[in-house]
């Protein structure tokens, strides 16, 4: 638990945005999941091809960051599967057509942001060191 607290205490703003992307994806996946093997195999294939290209573009032989590698493969997977899941569903860009889905997506991100804000605020007061 302390590692989790420490992680969120020191999290950079860019990674907070990435977490919100993942939360938005998760809510969309919840509402629009499709068990079609084709969607997931295509997403894995795209993830491999684009992930390798991204790895080549940021490769550094001296330093290996396993979380960065994971993200470089995960992002194309999420983008590809997201676009397949929302196709023909009435989305405006990434915003779902149904109000409850919009509130759930935004609300989940707000809860996460509040959690991170509280962790950072408490850590400034000397807690969770």
Secondary structure by P-SEA (a helix, b strand, c coil): caaaaaaaaaccaaaaaaaaaaaaaaaaaaacccccaaaaaaaaaaaaaaaaaaaaaccccccccaaaaaaaaaaaaaaaaaaaaaccccccccccccaaaaaaaaaaaaaaaaaaaaaaaaaaacccc
